Amino acid sequence: MLASEIVITEIPSLSKSDSVAQAIEWMDEFKVTQLAVVDDFKYLGLVNESYLLNIDDPAERISQHCNFLEKVHAYENEHVFEIIKKVQEYQLSLIPVLSEKELFVGTITVFNLMVVIAEMPVVKNPGGIIVMDMNSIDYSLSEISRIVESNNAKVLGCFISRAYDNNSIELTIKISKMNVQDVIQTFERFGYEISASYDHSGNNDDMEDRYNNLMNYLNM
């Protein structure tokens, strides 16, 4: 999924002639902590609420503070995963989106990204979750898929959820089975170290509750 598929235009952008007070008011209204500053569709940068709140005179114009704008943005053809990375790296509540011609198109908010994640099959489809620790050199998606499929299940999603300094990783997989206990037993027979599981077997009520809470949160 690309930025062009989820960009929105409902959140206003600031012009250089807008006041600091106007910027803070819009941030409060739209529940964001940054706004794009745009001059005739040319993107100038992001202004942060934390910066604006330190300005003594709220009547000052944004044009007086353009040297302090952040230049972060995404392009229409960027993948949503790259956008998530930028949002996390710069601690953004939204990210401006530009066309190939460097023109401002709109924004993508954290809420937009959460909706996209919640609609992904790996999140939306029912199944169980298995978390394992391993050396990075031992990671083989084909072998993991083979073990899962030998238990009449499919891998719905697989990602490295954590990387450690000693070349080991934490791998999280979601499979199509609601009860993952037999799959875990097979993994353990092949020497895999299982650190956690989340399923509907009734053997792990606490983990199941946390799993359900996560799914409910993502689908809000």
Buried (B, 14 or more C-beta within 10 A) or exposed (E): EBBBEBBBEEBBBBBBEBBBBBBBEBBEEBEBBBBBBBBEEEBBBBBBBEBBEEBEEBEBBBEEBBEEBBEBBBBBEBEBEEBBEBBEEEEBBBBBBBBEEEEBBBBBBBBBBBBBBBEBEBBBEEBBBBBBBBEEEEBEEEEBBEBBBEBEBEBBBBEEEEEEEEEBBBBBBBBBBEBBBBBBEEBEEEEBEBEBBBBBBEEBEEBBEEBEEEBEEBEE
